[in-house]
Amino acid sequence: MISVIICTYNREKYIVSAISRVAETKCRDYEIIVVDNNSTDNTAELVKAYISEHPKTPIRYIVETRQGLSNARNRGMQEAMGDVFVFLDDDSLVQGDYLSTLADYLTTNPQADAFGGRIEPLFDECPRPKWLCRWSMGWVSALDLGEMVREFQGKEFPIGANMGMRKAMAIKAGQFDPELGRKGGNMDAGEEKDMFRRIRQAGGTIWYFPELRVQHVIPAKRTTLEYVDRFADGIGISERRRTKADGTYAKRLLTEAVKWCGTLVLFVWYLITFRPAIGATLVRFRAHVTRKLLSSGR
């Protein structure tokens, strides 16, 4: 069985669409677990109404009162009955026959302990931001590693809008770290990278499945420079917390210096190719990450 875990927090605009896209699957052996992490909007009413209107859909609604995306994901894994866990954002819209596609991939790739798929940004009533480029696609949770099935290499890892793992590997690697990841309205991160690092340490492999596709809704508020600042701050805070905990902080500082070299090269390139907004935003992003990485507080 495939357990689809959708964690949600105040996303009444998209949650029913996210659920219904999964429910349209032709796969018979699946379940949907919606974990509500203390939403204060109409999320609960909408999900319960959907369940009532679709009694044949294998879906459960659960409230996790401990705030934080990691806590919600961990609760979803605890409740799941499947031997494969899929994590989707509450604004992820699966494409095609998603679950049947995943089942085929897992059958033909038994070596895959964890996986991620393609994520396409879907800008909701707003234009594509001028700062978006191949280096900033991750800021809107976009991912495209090409057309071939392959293993995630080095610092590559899946993104939470479209990722998963076999239950056996989740047991080996452990739960998502509640000290990392978003809590309520903050922009902290790092829990996914930490989980996939532990999967590799446990001997697992992580694979990219190109036809496992979702569209990830991006509202206008996530295309502003203020969002870029908050997103970068969250990364810096989370990276400091994660690397201080696992003893790799000094190495992470060295990596940050290398990233600055690359950022400055890109800044010059975009400047001389008459795309200064992209280069300036890359520098702005890196400055915010570095400042929080070096800071002792939030």
C-alpha positions as YAML, in Angstrom:
chain: A
units: angstrom
residues:
- id: 1
  name: MET
  ca: [0.00, 0.00, 0.00]
- id: 2
  name: ILE
  ca: [1.07, 3.59, -0.70]
- id: 3
  name: SER
  ca: [0.33, 6.09, 2.08]
- id: 4
  name: VAL
  ca: [0.05, 9.66, 0.81]
- id: 5
  name: ILE
  ca: [0.70, 12.10, 3.64]
- id: 6
  name: ILE
  ca: [-0.47, 15.69, 3.10]
- id: 7
  name: CYS
  ca: [0.43, 18.00, 5.95]
- id: 8
  name: THR
  ca: [-1.51, 21.26, 5.98]
- id: 9
  name: TYR
  ca: [-1.54, 24.57, 7.77]
- id: 10
  name: ASN
  ca: [-4.03, 27.30, 6.82]
- id: 11
  name: ARG
  ca: [-4.21, 26.37, 3.14]
- id: 12
  name: GLU
  ca: [-7.96, 26.34, 2.62]
- id: 13
  name: LYS
  ca: [-7.59, 27.69, -0.92]
- id: 14
  name: TYR
  ca: [-5.69, 24.66, -2.23]
- id: 15
  name: ILE
  ca: [-6.17, 21.69, 0.12]
- id: 16
  name: VAL
  ca: [-9.25, 20.19, -1.56]
- id: 17
  name: SER
  ca: [-7.61, 20.39, -4.99]
- id: 18
  name: ALA
  ca: [-4.50, 18.70, -3.60]
- id: 19
  name: ILE
  ca: [-6.59, 15.86, -2.15]
- id: 20
  name: SER
  ca: [-8.85, 15.40, -5.15]
- id: 21
  name: ARG
  ca: [-5.96, 15.13, -7.60]
- id: 22
  name: VAL
  ca: [-4.57, 12.20, -5.61]
- id: 23
  name: ALA
  ca: [-8.02, 10.61, -5.28]
- id: 24
  name: GLU
  ca: [-8.37, 10.49, -9.07]
- id: 25
  name: THR
  ca: [-5.65, 7.85, -9.24]
- id: 26
  name: LYS
  ca: [-6.25, 4.45, -10.84]
- id: 27
  name: CYS
  ca: [-4.13, 2.83, -8.13]
- id: 28
  name: ARG
  ca: [-6.30, 0.68, -5.87]
- id: 29
  name: ASP
  ca: [-3.98, 0.09, -2.94]
- id: 30
  name: TYR
  ca: [-3.50, 3.51, -1.40]
- id: 31
  name: GLU
  ca: [-4.63, 5.82, 1.39]
- id: 32
  name: ILE
  ca: [-4.57, 9.56, 1.92]
- id: 33
  name: ILE
  ca: [-3.72, 10.94, 5.35]
- id: 34
  name: VAL
  ca: [-4.35, 14.66, 5.87]
- id: 35
  name: VAL
  ca: [-2.50, 15.96, 8.92]
- id: 36
  name: ASP
  ca: [-3.84, 19.34, 10.04]
- id: 37
  name: ASN
  ca: [-1.20, 21.19, 12.03]
- id: 38
  name: ASN
  ca: [-3.51, 23.55, 13.97]
- id: 39
  name: SER
  ca: [-5.08, 25.40, 11.03]
- id: 40
  name: THR
  ca: [-7.17, 28.40, 12.04]
- id: 41
  name: ASP
  ca: [-8.95, 28.87, 8.71]
- id: 42
  name: ASN
  ca: [-11.62, 26.63, 7.13]
- id: 43
  name: THR
  ca: [-9.26, 23.76, 6.35]
- id: 44
  name: ALA
  ca: [-10.92, 21.35, 8.80]
- id: 45
  name: GLU
  ca: [-14.43, 22.02, 7.52]
- id: 46
  name: LEU
  ca: [-13.39, 21.65, 3.87]
- id: 47
  name: VAL
  ca: [-11.53, 18.38, 4.40]
- id: 48
  name: LYS
  ca: [-14.31, 16.87, 6.49]
- id: 49
  name: ALA
  ca: [-16.85, 17.88, 3.86]
- id: 50
  name: TYR
  ca: [-14.75, 16.25, 1.15]
- id: 51
  name: ILE
  ca: [-14.53, 13.03, 3.16]
- id: 52
  name: SER
  ca: [-18.29, 13.04, 3.70]
- id: 53
  name: GLU
  ca: [-18.96, 13.60, 0.00]
- id: 54
  name: HIS
  ca: [-16.51, 10.89, -1.11]
- id: 55
  name: PRO
  ca: [-17.13, 7.92, 1.21]
- id: 56
  name: LYS
  ca: [-15.30, 5.48, -1.08]
- id: 57
  name: THR
  ca: [-12.06, 7.46, -1.04]
- id: 58
  name: PRO
  ca: [-9.61, 5.98, 1.49]
- id: 59
  name: ILE
  ca: [-8.85, 9.18, 3.35]
- id: 60
  name: ARG
  ca: [-8.32, 10.06, 7.00]
- id: 61
  name: TYR
  ca: [-8.20, 13.48, 8.67]
- id: 62
  name: ILE
  ca: [-5.90, 13.86, 11.69]
- id: 63
  name: VAL
  ca: [-5.01, 16.85, 13.85]
- id: 64
  name: GLU
  ca: [-1.43, 17.17, 15.10]
- id: 65
  name: THR
  ca: [-1.33, 19.76, 17.88]
- id: 66
  name: ARG
  ca: [2.47, 19.92, 18.21]
- id: 67
  name: GLN
  ca: [3.30, 22.80, 15.91]
- id: 68
  name: GLY
  ca: [5.79, 22.21, 13.12]
- id: 69
  name: LEU
  ca: [5.96, 20.51, 9.74]
- id: 70
  name: SER
  ca: [8.34, 17.87, 11.08]
- id: 71
  name: ASN
  ca: [5.87, 16.98, 13.83]
- id: 72
  name: ALA
  ca: [3.06, 16.76, 11.29]
- id: 73
  name: ARG
  ca: [5.07, 14.53, 8.96]
- id: 74
  name: ASN
  ca: [6.10, 12.28, 11.83]
- id: 75
  name: ARG
  ca: [2.47, 11.94, 12.91]
- id: 76
  name: GLY
  ca: [1.54, 11.03, 9.36]
- id: 77
  name: MET
  ca: [4.15, 8.26, 9.32]
- id: 78
  name: GLN
  ca: [2.92, 6.96, 12.65]
- id: 79
  name: GLU
  ca: [-0.65, 6.76, 11.34]
- id: 80
  name: ALA
  ca: [0.24, 5.34, 7.91]
- id: 81
  name: MET
  ca: [-0.57, 1.73, 7.12]
- id: 82
  name: GLY
  ca: [1.36, 1.52, 3.84]
- id: 83
  name: ASP
  ca: [4.84, 0.23, 3.11]
- id: 84
  name: VAL
  ca: [5.60, 3.35, 1.05]
- id: 85
  name: PHE
  ca: [5.27, 6.92, 2.34]
- id: 86
  name: VAL
  ca: [4.64, 9.81, -0.07]
- id: 87
  name: PHE
  ca: [4.83, 13.39, 1.16]
- id: 88
  name: LEU
  ca: [3.00, 16.11, -0.75]
- id: 89
  name: ASP
  ca: [2.55, 19.77, 0.15]
- id: 90
  name: ASP
  ca: [-0.97, 21.04, 0.68]
- id: 91
  name: ASP
  ca: [-0.58, 23.09, -2.51]
- id: 92
  name: SER
  ca: [0.91, 20.30, -4.65]
- id: 93
  name: LEU
  ca: [-1.23, 19.16, -7.58]
- id: 94
  name: VAL
  ca: [-0.20, 15.73, -8.81]
- id: 95
  name: GLN
  ca: [-0.13, 15.22, -12.57]
- id: 96
  name: GLY
  ca: [-1.29, 12.23, -14.57]
- id: 97
  name: ASP
  ca: [-1.89, 8.90, -12.87]
- id: 98
  name: TYR
  ca: [0.60, 9.73, -10.14]
- id: 99
  name: LEU
  ca: [0.27, 6.73, -7.84]
- id: 100
  name: SER
  ca: [0.23, 4.12, -10.60]
- id: 101
  name: THR
  ca: [3.32, 5.79, -12.06]
- id: 102
  name: LEU
  ca: [5.01, 5.60, -8.66]
- id: 103
  name: ALA
  ca: [4.04, 1.95, -8.18]
- id: 104
  name: ASP
  ca: [5.59, 1.09, -11.56]
- id: 105
  name: TYR
  ca: [8.79, 2.99, -10.72]
- id: 106
  name: LEU
  ca: [9.16, 1.22, -7.38]
- id: 107
  name: THR
  ca: [8.60, -2.18, -8.99]
- id: 108
  name: THR
  ca: [11.21, -1.61, -11.69]
- id: 109
  name: ASN
  ca: [13.64, 0.12, -9.30]
- id: 110
  name: PRO
  ca: [13.70, -2.06, -6.17]
- id: 111
  name: GLN
  ca: [17.02, -0.46, -5.18]
- id: 112
  name: ALA
  ca: [15.26, 2.87, -4.54]
- id: 113
  name: ASP
  ca: [14.87, 3.37, -0.79]
- id: 114
  name: ALA
  ca: [13.68, 6.94, -1.18]
- id: 115
  name: PHE
  ca: [12.63, 9.05, -4.13]
- id: 116
  name: GLY
  ca: [11.63, 12.41, -5.48]
- id: 117
  name: GLY
  ca: [10.00, 13.62, -8.66]
- id: 118
  name: ARG
  ca: [9.68, 16.59, -10.94]
- id: 119
  name: ILE
  ca: [8.13, 19.78, -9.52]
- id: 120
  name: GLU
  ca: [6.86, 22.53, -11.80]
- id: 121
  name: PRO
  ca: [5.99, 25.95, -10.32]
- id: 122
  name: LEU
  ca: [2.43, 27.08, -11.05]
- id: 123
  name: PHE
  ca: [2.19, 30.82, -10.50]
- id: 124
  name: ASP
  ca: [-1.23, 31.63, -9.08]
- id: 125
  name: GLU
  ca: [-2.58, 34.84, -10.60]
- id: 126
  name: CYS
  ca: [0.87, 36.39, -10.69]
- id: 127
  name: PRO
  ca: [3.70, 36.62, -13.26]
- id: 128
  name: ARG
  ca: [6.90, 34.63, -13.12]
- id: 129
  name: PRO
  ca: [9.27, 36.67, -10.92]
- id: 130
  name: LYS
  ca: [12.07, 38.51, -12.69]
- id: 131
  name: TRP
  ca: [14.65, 37.02, -10.32]
- id: 132
  name: LEU
  ca: [13.84, 33.41, -11.18]
- id: 133
  name: CYS
  ca: [16.62, 31.47, -12.89]
- id: 134
  name: ARG
  ca: [18.08, 27.95, -12.83]
- id: 135
  name: TRP
  ca: [19.94, 28.81, -9.61]
- id: 136
  name: SER
  ca: [16.87, 30.05, -7.76]
- id: 137
  name: MET
  ca: [14.30, 27.45, -8.81]
- id: 138
  name: GLY
  ca: [14.61, 25.82, -5.39]
- id: 139
  name: TRP
  ca: [13.28, 29.00, -3.79]
- id: 140
  name: VAL
  ca: [9.88, 28.13, -5.27]
- id: 141
  name: SER
  ca: [10.35, 24.39, -4.61]
- id: 142
  name: ALA
  ca: [10.88, 23.61, -8.30]
- id: 143
  name: LEU
  ca: [12.91, 20.58, -9.39]
- id: 144
  name: ASP
  ca: [13.79, 19.18, -12.81]
- id: 145
  name: LEU
  ca: [16.76, 16.83, -13.20]
- id: 146
  name: GLY
  ca: [15.96, 15.76, -16.72]
- id: 147
  name: GLU
  ca: [14.25, 12.88, -18.44]
- id: 148
  name: MET
  ca: [16.21, 9.91, -17.10]
- id: 149
  name: VAL
  ca: [15.72, 7.86, -13.95]
- id: 150
  name: ARG
  ca: [18.86, 8.36, -11.91]
- id: 151
  name: GLU
  ca: [20.18, 8.51, -8.38]
- id: 152
  name: PHE
  ca: [20.34, 11.83, -6.56]
- id: 153
  name: GLN
  ca: [24.05, 12.63, -6.30]
- id: 154
  name: GLY
  ca: [26.15, 14.58, -3.82]
- id: 155
  name: LYS
  ca: [24.22, 17.51, -2.40]
- id: 156
  name: GLU
  ca: [21.15, 16.79, -4.53]
- id: 157
  name: PHE
  ca: [18.03, 15.69, -2.70]
- id: 158
  name: PRO
  ca: [14.25, 15.65, -3.26]
- id: 159
  name: ILE
  ca: [12.00, 18.54, -2.27]
- id: 160
  name: GLY
  ca: [9.08, 18.19, 0.13]
- id: 161
  name: ALA
  ca: [6.41, 19.09, -2.41]
- id: 162
  name: ASN
  ca: [7.01, 15.70, -4.09]
- id: 163
  name: MET
  ca: [9.08, 13.12, -2.20]
- id: 164
  name: GLY
  ca: [8.85, 9.84, -0.36]
- id: 165
  name: MET
  ca: [10.51, 6.72, 0.98]
- id: 166
  name: ARG
  ca: [9.87, 3.09, 1.76]
- id: 167
  name: LYS
  ca: [8.66, 2.47, 5.30]
- id: 168
  name: ALA
  ca: [11.56, 0.09, 5.98]
- id: 169
  name: MET
  ca: [14.04, 2.88, 5.27]
- id: 170
  name: ALA
  ca: [12.09, 5.40, 7.33]
- id: 171
  name: ILE
  ca: [12.39, 3.03, 10.29]
- id: 172
  name: LYS
  ca: [16.16, 2.82, 9.79]
- id: 173
  name: ALA
  ca: [16.70, 6.55, 9.28]
- id: 174
  name: GLY
  ca: [14.37, 7.76, 12.00]
- id: 175
  name: GLN
  ca: [11.82, 10.55, 12.07]
- id: 176
  name: PHE
  ca: [12.05, 14.13, 10.82]
- id: 177
  name: ASP
  ca: [13.86, 16.31, 13.34]
- id: 178
  name: PRO
  ca: [11.26, 18.46, 15.17]
- id: 179
  name: GLU
  ca: [13.94, 21.11, 15.78]
- id: 180
  name: LEU
  ca: [14.14, 21.69, 12.03]
- id: 181
  name: GLY
  ca: [11.53, 22.74, 9.49]
- id: 182
  name: ARG
  ca: [8.70, 25.21, 9.45]
- id: 183
  name: LYS
  ca: [6.58, 25.96, 12.47]
- id: 184
  name: GLY
  ca: [3.47, 28.01, 11.85]
- id: 185
  name: GLY
  ca: [4.41, 31.01, 9.77]
- id: 186
  name: ASN
  ca: [8.19, 30.89, 10.05]
- id: 187
  name: MET
  ca: [10.45, 29.95, 7.13]
- id: 188
  name: ASP
  ca: [12.83, 27.52, 8.82]
- id: 189
  name: ALA
  ca: [13.96, 24.55, 6.75]
- id: 190
  name: GLY
  ca: [16.58, 21.81, 6.76]
- id: 191
  name: GLU
  ca: [14.46, 18.86, 7.91]
- id: 192
  name: GLU
  ca: [14.35, 17.29, 4.45]
- id: 193
  name: LYS
  ca: [18.09, 17.58, 3.87]
- id: 194
  name: ASP
  ca: [18.69, 16.13, 7.33]
- id: 195
  name: MET
  ca: [16.36, 13.18, 6.67]
- id: 196
  name: PHE
  ca: [17.96, 12.32, 3.32]
- id: 197
  name: ARG
  ca: [21.44, 12.64, 4.82]
- id: 198
  name: ARG
  ca: [20.45, 10.05, 7.45]
- id: 199
  name: ILE
  ca: [18.98, 7.79, 4.77]
- id: 200
  name: ARG
  ca: [22.34, 7.78, 3.01]
- id: 201
  name: GLN
  ca: [24.14, 7.17, 6.27]
- id: 202
  name: ALA
  ca: [21.87, 4.15, 6.81]
- id: 203
  name: GLY
  ca: [23.00, 2.75, 3.44]
- id: 204
  name: GLY
  ca: [19.94, 3.85, 1.48]
- id: 205
  name: THR
  ca: [19.80, 5.25, -2.04]
- id: 206
  name: ILE
  ca: [17.61, 8.12, -3.24]
- id: 207
  name: TRP
  ca: [16.27, 8.13, -6.79]
- id: 208
  name: TYR
  ca: [14.82, 10.69, -9.17]
- id: 209
  name: PHE
  ca: [11.68, 9.59, -11.05]
- id: 210
  name: PRO
  ca: [11.08, 12.09, -13.89]
- id: 211
  name: GLU
  ca: [7.47, 11.16, -14.67]
- id: 212
  name: LEU
  ca: [6.45, 11.46, -11.02]
- id: 213
  name: ARG
  ca: [5.24, 15.00, -11.54]
- id: 214
  name: VAL
  ca: [3.45, 17.67, -9.54]
- id: 215
  name: GLN
  ca: [2.59, 21.30, -10.09]
- id: 216
  name: HIS
  ca: [3.38, 23.38, -7.01]
- id: 217
  name: VAL
  ca: [1.17, 26.44, -6.58]
- id: 218
  name: ILE
  ca: [3.12, 29.66, -6.02]
- id: 219
  name: PRO
  ca: [1.00, 32.60, -4.79]
- id: 220
  name: ALA
  ca: [2.00, 36.21, -5.43]
- id: 221
  name: LYS
  ca: [3.39, 36.64, -1.91]
- id: 222
  name: ARG
  ca: [6.09, 34.05, -2.69]
- id: 223
  name: THR
  ca: [7.40, 36.06, -5.64]
- id: 224
  name: THR
  ca: [8.43, 39.19, -3.70]
- id: 225
  name: LEU
  ca: [11.89, 40.18, -2.52]
- id: 226
  name: GLU
  ca: [10.55, 40.17, 1.04]
- id: 227
  name: TYR
  ca: [9.78, 36.46, 0.59]
- id: 228
  name: VAL
  ca: [13.30, 35.85, -0.72]
- id: 229
  name: ASP
  ca: [14.70, 37.53, 2.40]
- id: 230
  name: ARG
  ca: [12.55, 35.44, 4.77]
- id: 231
  name: PHE
  ca: [13.27, 32.24, 2.86]
- id: 232
  name: ALA
  ca: [17.03, 32.88, 2.97]
- id: 233
  name: ASP
  ca: [16.86, 33.76, 6.68]
- id: 234
  name: GLY
  ca: [15.10, 30.47, 7.35]
- id: 235
  name: ILE
  ca: [17.79, 28.53, 5.53]
- id: 236
  name: GLY
  ca: [20.56, 30.28, 7.45]
- id: 237
  name: ILE
  ca: [18.89, 29.65, 10.81]
- id: 238
  name: SER
  ca: [18.21, 26.00, 10.00]
- id: 239
  name: GLU
  ca: [21.68, 25.33, 8.62]
- id: 240
  name: ARG
  ca: [23.28, 26.83, 11.72]
- id: 241
  name: ARG
  ca: [21.08, 24.73, 13.97]
- id: 242
  name: ARG
  ca: [21.57, 21.52, 11.96]
- id: 243
  name: THR
  ca: [25.35, 21.78, 11.57]
- id: 244
  name: LYS
  ca: [25.91, 22.86, 15.17]
- id: 245
  name: ALA
  ca: [24.01, 19.75, 16.24]
- id: 246
  name: ASP
  ca: [25.93, 17.30, 14.03]
- id: 247
  name: GLY
  ca: [29.38, 18.90, 14.45]
- id: 248
  name: THR
  ca: [29.78, 20.10, 10.85]
- id: 249
  name: TYR
  ca: [29.41, 23.85, 11.46]
- id: 250
  name: ALA
  ca: [33.00, 24.70, 10.52]
- id: 251
  name: LYS
  ca: [32.67, 22.72, 7.30]
- id: 252
  name: ARG
  ca: [29.41, 24.51, 6.54]
- id: 253
  name: LEU
  ca: [31.12, 27.88, 6.93]
- id: 254
  name: LEU
  ca: [33.74, 26.81, 4.41]
- id: 255
  name: THR
  ca: [30.98, 25.73, 2.06]
- id: 256
  name: GLU
  ca: [29.34, 29.13, 2.48]
- id: 257
  name: ALA
  ca: [32.57, 30.81, 1.39]
- id: 258
  name: VAL
  ca: [32.62, 28.66, -1.74]
- id: 259
  name: LYS
  ca: [28.99, 29.55, -2.39]
- id: 260
  name: TRP
  ca: [29.89, 33.22, -2.17]
- id: 261
  name: CYS
  ca: [32.55, 32.76, -4.86]
- id: 262
  name: GLY
  ca: [29.99, 31.15, -7.14]
- id: 263
  name: THR
  ca: [27.40, 33.83, -6.36]
- id: 264
  name: LEU
  ca: [29.78, 36.64, -7.27]
- id: 265
  name: VAL
  ca: [30.72, 34.95, -10.54]
- id: 266
  name: LEU
  ca: [27.03, 34.63, -11.38]
- id: 267
  name: PHE
  ca: [26.42, 38.26, -10.40]
- id: 268
  name: VAL
  ca: [29.02, 39.43, -12.91]
- id: 269
  name: TRP
  ca: [27.65, 37.10, -15.59]
- id: 270
  name: TYR
  ca: [24.08, 38.32, -15.21]
- id: 271
  name: LEU
  ca: [25.31, 41.92, -15.11]
- id: 272
  name: ILE
  ca: [27.18, 41.69, -18.42]
- id: 273
  name: THR
  ca: [24.27, 39.81, -20.02]
- id: 274
  name: PHE
  ca: [21.89, 42.63, -19.06]
- id: 275
  name: ARG
  ca: [19.96, 40.70, -16.42]
- id: 276
  name: PRO
  ca: [21.00, 42.62, -13.29]
- id: 277
  name: ALA
  ca: [17.82, 41.80, -11.32]
- id: 278
  name: ILE
  ca: [18.74, 38.11, -11.28]
- id: 279
  name: GLY
  ca: [22.33, 38.70, -10.18]
- id: 280
  name: ALA
  ca: [21.37, 41.23, -7.51]
- id: 281
  name: THR
  ca: [18.77, 38.88, -6.03]
- id: 282
  name: LEU
  ca: [21.26, 36.00, -5.88]
- id: 283
  name: VAL
  ca: [23.63, 38.24, -3.89]
- id: 284
  name: ARG
  ca: [20.77, 39.40, -1.66]
- id: 285
  name: PHE
  ca: [19.75, 35.81, -0.98]
- id: 286
  name: ARG
  ca: [23.30, 34.71, -0.13]
- id: 287
  name: ALA
  ca: [23.82, 37.70, 2.19]
- id: 288
  name: HIS
  ca: [20.72, 36.79, 4.20]
- id: 289
  name: VAL
  ca: [21.74, 33.14, 4.47]
- id: 290
  name: THR
  ca: [25.24, 34.08, 5.64]
- id: 291
  name: ARG
  ca: [24.00, 36.63, 8.18]
- id: 292
  name: LYS
  ca: [21.72, 34.09, 9.86]
- id: 293
  name: LEU
  ca: [24.32, 31.33, 9.59]
- id: 294
  name: LEU
  ca: [26.73, 33.49, 11.60]
- id: 295
  name: SER
  ca: [24.15, 34.88, 14.02]
- id: 296
  name: SER
  ca: [23.59, 33.45, 17.48]
- id: 297
  name: GLY
  ca: [19.86, 34.27, 17.50]
- id: 298
  name: ARG
  ca: [16.97, 34.24, 15.06]
...
